[in-house]
Amino acid sequence: MNEHVSRSKFEQQRRDKLDKLRALGVDPYGDRFDGVQPAAVIKAAYTDDIEGKRARCAGRIVLLRDIGKLIFITLRDSSGTIQLGLSKKLLAECWEMVKLLELGDLLGAEGLLGRTKTGEITVWCESVSLLSKALLPPPEKFHGLADVDMRYRMRYVDLWANPEVMQRFKQRSEIAATIRRFLADRGFLEVETPMMQTVAGGAAARPFITHHNTLDIDLYLRIAPELFLKRLLVGGMEKVFEINRSFRNEGLSTRHNPEFTMMELYQAYADYRVMMDLTEELICHLIERHCSSSILPFGTLTIDYSRPWRRARYADLLKEYAHCDMEDMASVRRRAQQLGIEESNKDDAVVVNEVFEAVVEEHLVNPTFVMDYPAAICPLTRQSKTDPRFAERFELFVGMMELANAYTELNDPDVQEANFRRQLRGLPEEESMAKMDDDFITALKYGMPPAGGLGIGIDRLMMLLTNATSIRDVILFPLLKPAAVKAEKEPIE
């Protein structure tokens, strides 16, 4: 049966009940309902030796068993579920309304607490209030988490139909709060920088472009907050961080969403090794606070977060896993050819990095700090003083994916301008950093302190800590193709 026809039929049945409720003088969309206690709190506080204890709760009906003069309802709120017992004897005055209740309706209830013969803690209702009539039942495909695409599109149903989804997003909120407390306790100041920027900078990515009508100028949704946060270092804010959205006009996958949450921080008078220590301390603190063990599942992988974490040089990992040497570019290019990478018209550093991404990253399961990247692909990073071919940069890999990126920040305005100009050569206009950020160079000329900078992908961090193998499972409303477009290719059965 076509889902849309089926849904229309179910909706009409519920609208018939809506009319009956109004005929009884019941407002199907209720009023304020004060004094509500979370279901989990009610159950946790209940003891059998206390008589006459009352409870007042509200939530959605997720299970309803009508056995004539007695109805048992399972009510779900954001904390969990609780059973209600509705008897005709106690609710004679509103029994007609009670008999019209259905799955999905929002209900408020008050009564004495007790247990059923099976031991279930139950609110024996003395009064009930319909707070909102649901005109659509839960979609059948939600049962057993069968239709993942429908769950993402209808997160407003997914959250109450699947308790583990609610729990994951509550955990995400708690983890984000812990990150903020951790950084505040170490003297970091949380700030907000522009989402719309006149120059797209701070990372190499394709931006989203919008237009400001009053000023008649194009603006870019930011691809990273980096250059504005560094301006704050110039201004004298010595420890700053931001947790907010960034936008990249690129592909969709289980690890990429065009709109994503990133935490970036900068610390004056530090370097990338300080950022390494901070990153390890922060993530281990989160695991200690929010996870059951330092050894966690991630899909089919098992990841050991026990300290200390591995620290390995980029060049050494290339030798270990790709079996080629950056000192011998002929060997690197041969390896690229074996991997099917087009290398003939690319710079040496680009070829090296494509080989690294193709071969090395899949081996980095346990937390690994990959240190000292080729300087040619790190235009915002200070070069190593002992070997200028390399940059003082690390990327943290966990579960075979990049989780964090950090630098010893480049603060020489002349070198930074030269790096920008070299990067801009031949770059398509639609790519990021296709225009020089002259104001950022001006800011550096006033003097930016030596600093370490760190970026952590919050969505990917949440994936790892909650065992979610798709980024869509940790974003409340991930970007999806419009349903109508999808339906043209994949008809609903």
C-alpha positions as CSV (number, residue, x, y, z in Angstrom):
1,M,0.0,0.0,0.0
2,N,1.2,3.5,-0.8
3,E,2.5,5.1,2.4
4,H,0.8,8.5,1.6
5,V,-2.6,6.9,1.0
6,S,-2.2,4.8,4.2
7,R,-1.2,7.8,6.2
8,S,-4.2,9.8,5.0
9,K,-6.5,7.0,6.1
10,F,-4.9,6.9,9.6
11,E,-5.1,10.7,9.9
12,Q,-8.7,10.8,9.0
13,Q,-9.5,8.2,11.7
14,R,-7.7,10.3,14.3
15,R,-9.4,13.5,13.1
16,D,-12.7,11.7,13.7
17,K,-11.6,11.2,17.3
18,L,-10.5,14.8,17.5
19,D,-14.0,15.9,16.6
20,K,-15.4,13.6,19.3
21,L,-13.0,15.1,21.9
22,R,-14.2,18.6,21.0
23,A,-17.8,17.5,21.2
24,L,-17.1,16.4,24.8
25,G,-15.7,19.8,25.6
26,V,-12.1,18.7,25.7
27,D,-9.4,21.0,24.4
28,P,-7.3,18.5,22.3
29,Y,-4.2,20.8,22.5
30,G,-4.3,21.4,26.3
31,D,-2.9,24.1,28.6
32,R,0.1,24.5,30.9
33,F,0.7,21.6,33.2
34,D,2.8,22.6,36.2
35,G,4.7,20.5,38.7
36,V,5.8,17.7,36.3
37,Q,8.4,15.3,37.6
38,P,10.6,13.3,35.2
39,A,9.7,9.6,34.9
40,A,13.2,8.5,35.9
41,V,13.1,10.7,39.1
42,I,9.6,9.3,40.1
43,K,10.8,5.7,39.8
44,A,14.1,6.3,41.5
45,A,12.5,7.9,44.5
46,Y,9.8,5.2,45.0
47,T,10.0,2.8,47.9
48,D,7.4,0.2,48.8
49,D,7.4,1.2,52.5
50,I,6.0,4.7,51.8
51,E,2.3,4.9,51.4
52,G,0.4,7.7,49.9
53,K,3.2,9.0,47.7
54,R,1.9,11.0,44.8
55,A,3.3,11.7,41.3
56,R,2.6,14.1,38.6
57,C,4.0,13.4,35.1
58,A,3.6,14.2,31.5
59,G,4.8,12.6,28.2
60,R,3.9,10.7,25.1
61,I,1.9,7.5,25.0
62,V,4.1,4.8,23.5
63,L,2.1,1.8,24.6
64,L,-1.6,1.4,25.4
65,R,-3.4,-1.8,26.6
66,D,-7.2,-1.4,26.9
67,I,-8.8,-4.2,28.9
68,G,-12.2,-2.7,29.3
69,K,-12.6,-0.8,32.6
70,L,-8.8,-0.7,33.0
71,I,-6.2,0.8,30.7
72,F,-2.5,0.6,31.1
73,I,-0.4,3.2,29.4
74,T,3.3,3.5,29.0
75,L,4.2,7.2,29.1
76,R,7.6,8.4,27.7
77,D,9.3,11.7,28.6
78,S,12.9,12.7,27.9
79,S,14.2,10.8,31.0
80,G,12.5,7.4,30.3
81,T,9.1,5.7,30.7
82,I,6.6,5.2,33.5
83,Q,3.4,3.2,33.6
84,L,0.0,4.7,34.2
85,G,-3.0,2.8,35.4
86,L,-6.3,4.4,34.3
87,S,-9.5,2.8,35.9
88,K,-13.1,3.7,35.1
89,K,-13.7,3.8,38.9
90,L,-11.3,6.6,39.5
91,L,-11.8,8.5,36.2
92,A,-15.6,8.1,35.8
93,E,-16.1,11.8,35.0
94,C,-13.6,11.8,32.0
95,W,-13.8,8.1,31.0
96,E,-15.2,9.0,27.5
97,M,-12.2,11.1,26.9
98,V,-9.8,8.4,28.2
99,K,-11.3,5.8,25.8
100,L,-10.4,8.1,22.9
101,L,-6.6,8.2,23.8
102,E,-4.2,6.8,21.2
103,L,-0.5,6.1,20.7
104,G,1.4,9.3,20.2
105,D,-0.9,11.5,22.2
106,L,0.7,13.7,24.8
107,L,-0.8,13.2,28.3
108,G,-0.5,14.7,31.7
109,A,-1.4,12.6,34.7
110,E,-1.5,12.7,38.5
111,G,-2.2,10.1,41.2
112,L,-0.9,7.7,43.8
113,L,2.2,5.5,43.2
114,G,2.0,1.8,43.7
115,R,3.0,-1.5,42.1
116,T,1.1,-3.9,39.9
117,K,1.0,-7.6,40.6
118,T,3.9,-8.0,38.2
119,G,6.0,-5.4,40.3
120,E,5.8,-2.5,37.8
121,I,5.9,0.9,39.4
122,T,2.6,2.6,38.4
123,V,0.9,5.9,38.7
124,W,-2.8,5.1,39.6
125,C,-4.3,8.1,37.9
126,E,-6.9,10.3,39.7
127,S,-6.8,12.9,37.0
128,V,-5.6,13.0,33.4
129,S,-5.2,15.9,30.9
130,L,-4.9,15.6,27.2
131,L,-2.0,18.0,26.3
132,S,-1.8,17.4,22.6
133,K,-3.7,15.1,20.2
134,A,-1.4,13.3,17.7
135,L,-3.0,13.2,14.2
136,L,-0.5,10.7,12.9
137,P,0.6,7.4,14.5
138,P,4.3,6.4,14.7
139,P,5.4,5.2,11.3
140,E,5.6,1.4,11.2
141,K,9.0,1.5,9.6
142,F,10.5,3.0,12.8
143,H,10.0,-0.3,14.6
144,G,13.3,-2.0,14.8
145,L,15.1,1.0,13.4
146,A,14.4,-0.4,9.9
147,D,14.3,2.8,7.7
148,V,17.4,4.8,8.6
149,D,16.6,7.5,6.0
150,M,13.1,8.1,7.4
151,R,14.6,8.4,10.9
152,Y,16.9,11.2,9.8
153,R,14.1,13.0,8.0
154,M,11.7,12.6,10.8
155,R,14.0,13.2,13.8
156,Y,11.0,14.6,15.6
157,V,9.6,11.1,15.7
158,D,12.9,9.3,15.9
159,L,13.7,10.9,19.3
160,W,10.7,9.5,21.1
161,A,10.2,6.3,19.1
162,N,13.8,5.2,19.8
163,P,15.1,5.9,23.3
164,E,18.7,5.2,22.4
165,V,18.6,8.1,19.9
166,M,17.4,10.5,22.7
167,Q,20.1,9.1,24.9
168,R,22.8,9.8,22.3
169,F,21.8,13.4,21.9
170,K,21.6,14.0,25.6
171,Q,25.1,12.5,25.9
172,R,26.3,14.9,23.1
173,S,25.0,17.9,25.0
174,E,26.6,16.7,28.2
175,I,30.0,16.1,26.5
176,A,29.9,19.6,24.9
177,A,29.2,21.1,28.4
178,T,32.2,19.1,29.8
179,I,34.5,20.5,27.0
180,R,33.5,24.0,27.9
181,R,34.1,23.5,31.6
182,F,37.4,21.8,31.0
183,L,38.6,24.7,28.9
184,A,37.2,27.4,31.2
185,D,39.0,25.8,34.1
186,R,42.2,26.2,32.2
187,G,41.7,29.9,31.6
188,F,40.3,29.7,28.1
189,L,37.7,32.4,27.1
190,E,34.8,31.3,24.9
191,V,34.1,33.7,22.0
192,E,32.0,33.9,18.8
193,T,33.4,35.0,15.5
194,P,31.6,35.8,12.2
195,M,29.7,33.1,10.3
196,M,29.6,35.3,7.2
197,Q,32.9,36.5,6.0
198,T,34.1,38.7,3.1
199,V,37.0,36.3,2.4
200,A,36.8,32.6,2.8
201,G,39.9,31.5,4.7
202,G,41.5,29.3,7.4
203,A,41.3,26.0,5.5
204,A,41.4,24.7,1.9
205,A,37.8,23.9,1.0
206,R,35.0,25.1,-1.3
207,P,32.8,27.7,0.5
208,F,29.1,28.4,0.3
209,I,28.4,31.8,-1.2
210,T,25.6,34.2,-0.3
211,H,24.8,37.8,-1.1
212,H,24.1,40.8,1.2
213,N,21.5,42.9,-0.5
214,T,22.1,46.2,1.4
215,L,25.8,46.2,0.9
216,D,25.6,44.5,-2.5
217,I,28.5,42.2,-1.8
218,D,29.0,38.5,-1.9
219,L,29.8,36.8,1.5
220,Y,31.0,33.3,2.4
221,L,29.7,31.0,5.1
222,R,32.9,30.4,7.0
223,I,34.9,27.2,6.4
224,A,36.8,27.8,9.6
225,P,37.0,30.4,12.4
226,E,40.8,30.3,12.4
227,L,41.8,33.7,11.0
228,F,39.4,35.6,13.3
229,L,40.5,33.7,16.4
230,K,44.1,34.6,15.6
231,R,43.1,38.3,15.3
232,L,41.9,38.0,18.9
233,L,45.5,36.8,19.9
234,V,46.8,40.0,18.3
235,G,44.2,41.9,20.4
236,G,45.5,40.4,23.6
237,M,43.1,37.5,24.3
238,E,45.8,34.9,25.1
239,K,43.5,31.8,25.4
240,V,40.4,31.7,23.3
241,F,38.1,28.9,22.0
242,E,34.9,28.6,19.9
243,I,32.5,25.7,19.5
244,N,30.3,26.5,16.5
245,R,29.3,25.7,13.0
246,S,31.5,25.7,9.9
247,F,30.4,25.1,6.3
248,R,32.1,23.4,3.4
249,N,30.5,23.0,0.0
250,E,31.7,19.5,-0.5
251,G,30.5,15.9,-0.5
252,L,28.2,13.9,1.8
253,S,29.3,10.7,3.4
254,T,29.2,8.8,6.7
255,R,32.0,11.1,7.9
256,H,31.2,14.4,6.2
257,N,28.3,16.8,6.5
258,P,28.5,20.2,4.7
259,E,27.4,21.9,8.0
260,F,29.4,20.6,10.9
261,T,30.5,21.6,14.4
262,M,34.1,22.3,15.2
263,M,36.0,23.4,18.3
264,E,39.0,25.6,17.7
265,L,41.2,27.1,20.3
266,Y,44.4,29.2,20.4
267,Q,46.9,29.6,23.2
268,A,49.5,32.3,23.2
269,Y,53.1,31.4,24.0
270,A,52.4,27.7,23.2
271,D,53.3,25.3,20.3
272,Y,51.9,22.2,18.7
273,R,53.4,20.0,21.5
274,V,51.4,21.9,24.1
275,M,48.3,21.3,21.9
276,M,49.2,17.6,21.7
277,D,49.2,17.3,25.5
278,L,46.0,19.4,25.8
279,T,44.2,17.2,23.2
280,E,45.1,14.0,24.9
281,E,44.2,15.3,28.3
282,L,40.8,16.7,27.1
283,I,39.6,13.5,25.3
284,C,40.7,11.2,28.1
285,H,38.9,13.4,30.5
286,L,35.7,13.1,28.4
287,I,36.1,9.3,28.3
288,E,36.6,9.2,32.0
289,R,33.5,11.3,32.7
290,H,31.1,10.0,30.0
291,C,32.2,6.4,29.0
292,S,32.3,3.1,30.8
293,S,35.9,2.2,29.9
294,S,39.0,3.5,28.1
295,I,38.5,0.7,25.6
296,L,35.5,1.5,23.4
297,P,33.8,-0.1,20.4
298,F,33.5,1.8,17.2
299,G,31.6,-0.2,14.6
300,T,33.7,-3.3,14.0
301,L,36.7,-1.7,15.6
302,T,37.9,-1.7,19.2
303,I,39.8,1.4,20.2
304,D,42.1,1.6,23.2
305,Y,42.3,5.2,24.6
306,S,44.8,4.3,27.3
307,R,47.5,6.9,27.8
308,P,50.1,7.7,26.6
309,W,49.0,7.9,23.0
310,R,51.3,7.1,20.1
311,R,53.2,10.0,18.5
312,A,54.8,9.3,15.1
313,R,56.4,11.4,12.4
314,Y,54.6,11.6,9.1
315,A,57.6,10.5,7.1
316,D,58.2,7.5,9.4
317,L,54.6,6.3,9.0
318,L,54.9,6.7,5.2
319,K,57.9,4.4,5.2
320,E,56.2,1.9,7.6
321,Y,52.9,1.5,5.7
322,A,53.4,2.8,2.2
323,H,56.9,1.4,1.8
324,C,58.3,4.5,0.2
325,D,60.6,7.4,1.3
326,M,60.0,11.1,1.1
327,E,63.7,11.4,0.5
328,D,63.2,9.4,-2.7
329,M,60.4,11.0,-4.7
330,A,60.8,8.5,-7.5
331,S,59.7,5.8,-5.1
332,V,56.8,7.8,-3.9
333,R,55.6,8.5,-7.5
334,R,55.9,4.8,-8.3
335,R,53.8,4.0,-5.3
336,A,51.2,6.5,-6.4
337,Q,51.0,4.9,-9.8
338,Q,50.5,1.5,-8.2
339,L,47.6,3.0,-6.3
340,G,46.1,4.5,-9.4
341,I,46.8,8.1,-8.3
342,E,47.4,10.6,-11.1
343,E,50.7,12.1,-10.2
344,S,52.4,13.4,-13.3
345,N,51.2,17.0,-13.1
346,K,51.2,17.4,-9.3
347,D,53.7,18.9,-6.8
348,D,55.8,16.5,-4.8
349,A,54.2,17.3,-1.5
350,V,50.7,16.8,-2.9
351,V,51.6,13.4,-4.3
352,V,53.2,12.4,-1.0
353,N,50.0,13.4,0.9
354,E,47.7,11.5,-1.5
355,V,49.7,8.4,-1.0
356,F,49.6,8.9,2.8
357,E,45.8,9.3,2.7
358,A,45.4,6.3,0.5
359,V,47.6,3.9,2.4
360,V,48.5,5.0,5.9
361,E,45.3,6.3,7.5
362,E,43.6,3.0,7.4
363,H,46.2,1.6,9.8
364,L,45.6,4.4,12.5
365,V,43.0,2.8,14.7
366,N,44.2,3.6,18.2
367,P,44.8,7.3,18.9
368,T,47.9,8.4,16.9
369,F,49.4,11.9,16.7
370,V,50.8,12.2,13.2
371,M,53.5,14.8,13.5
372,D,55.6,17.0,11.2
373,Y,53.7,17.3,7.9
374,P,55.4,18.5,4.7
375,A,55.6,22.3,5.0
376,A,54.5,22.8,1.4
377,I,50.9,21.7,2.3
378,C,50.7,23.8,5.6
379,P,50.5,27.5,4.6
380,L,49.4,28.6,8.1
381,T,52.0,26.7,10.1
382,R,55.4,27.5,11.3
383,Q,58.2,25.5,9.8
384,S,60.5,23.3,11.9
385,K,63.6,25.2,12.8
386,T,65.7,22.0,12.5
387,D,64.3,21.0,9.1
388,P,62.3,23.6,7.2
389,R,60.9,21.0,4.8
390,F,58.5,20.1,7.6
391,A,55.9,22.0,9.5
392,E,55.2,21.9,13.2
393,R,51.8,20.4,12.7
394,F,50.0,17.3,13.9
395,E,46.8,15.5,13.0
396,L,45.2,13.2,15.5
397,F,43.8,10.0,13.9
398,V,41.4,7.7,15.8
399,G,39.4,4.9,14.2
400,M,41.0,5.4,10.8
401,M,39.8,9.0,10.6
402,E,41.1,12.5,11.3
403,L,39.8,13.9,14.5
404,A,42.0,16.9,15.3
405,N,44.4,19.2,13.5
406,A,46.9,21.5,15.3
407,Y,49.8,23.8,14.5
408,T,52.5,25.9,15.9
409,E,51.0,29.0,14.4
410,L,52.8,31.1,11.8
411,N,53.1,34.7,13.1
412,D,55.6,36.2,10.6
413,P,53.5,38.5,8.3
414,D,55.9,38.4,5.4
415,V,56.2,34.6,5.4
416,Q,52.4,34.3,5.8
417,E,51.8,36.7,2.8
418,A,54.3,34.8,0.7
419,N,52.6,31.5,1.6
420,F,49.2,32.9,0.7
421,R,50.4,34.1,-2.7
422,R,52.0,30.8,-3.5
423,Q,48.8,29.0,-2.6
424,L,46.6,31.3,-4.7
425,R,48.5,30.7,-7.9
426,G,46.2,28.8,-10.3
427,L,43.5,28.3,-7.7
428,P,40.0,28.3,-9.2
429,E,37.9,31.3,-8.1
430,E,35.3,29.1,-6.4
431,E,37.8,27.5,-4.1
432,S,38.5,28.9,-0.6
433,M,41.4,31.3,-0.1
434,A,41.2,32.3,-3.7
435,K,41.5,35.9,-2.5
436,M,44.1,37.4,-0.2
437,D,43.0,38.2,3.3
438,D,44.8,41.5,3.4
439,D,43.3,42.5,6.8
440,F,44.7,39.3,8.4
441,I,48.1,40.2,7.1
442,T,47.7,43.7,8.5
443,A,46.7,42.2,11.9
444,L,49.9,40.1,11.9
445,K,52.0,43.2,11.2
446,Y,50.8,44.5,14.6
447,G,52.3,41.4,16.2
448,M,50.8,38.1,17.0
449,P,52.4,36.2,19.9
450,P,53.9,32.7,19.3
451,A,50.9,30.4,19.7
452,G,49.6,26.9,19.4
453,G,46.2,26.3,17.7
454,L,43.9,23.3,17.7
455,G,40.8,22.2,15.9
456,I,38.7,19.2,16.9
457,G,35.8,17.9,14.8
458,I,33.0,17.7,17.5
459,D,30.7,15.6,15.3
460,R,33.4,13.0,14.7
461,L,34.4,13.1,18.4
462,M,30.7,12.3,19.3
463,M,30.7,9.4,16.8
464,L,33.7,7.9,18.5
465,L,32.4,8.4,22.1
466,T,28.9,7.1,21.3
467,N,29.8,4.3,18.9
468,A,28.0,5.9,15.9
469,T,29.5,5.0,12.6
470,S,27.6,7.6,10.6
471,I,28.0,11.3,11.2
472,R,24.2,11.6,10.6
473,D,23.6,9.7,13.8
474,V,25.1,12.5,15.9
475,I,23.7,15.5,14.0
476,L,20.1,16.2,15.0
477,F,19.1,17.4,11.5
478,P,21.7,16.2,8.9
479,L,21.6,17.5,5.4
480,L,19.6,15.1,3.1
481,K,18.4,15.1,-0.5
482,P,14.9,16.5,-0.6
483,A,12.4,13.7,-0.1
484,A,10.7,14.4,-3.5
485,V,14.0,14.0,-5.3
486,K,14.8,10.8,-3.5
487,A,11.3,9.4,-4.3
488,E,11.8,9.9,-8.0
489,K,14.7,7.4,-7.9
490,E,13.5,5.2,-5.1
491,P,9.7,4.8,-5.1
492,I,8.1,4.1,-1.8
493,E,6.7,0.6,-1.7
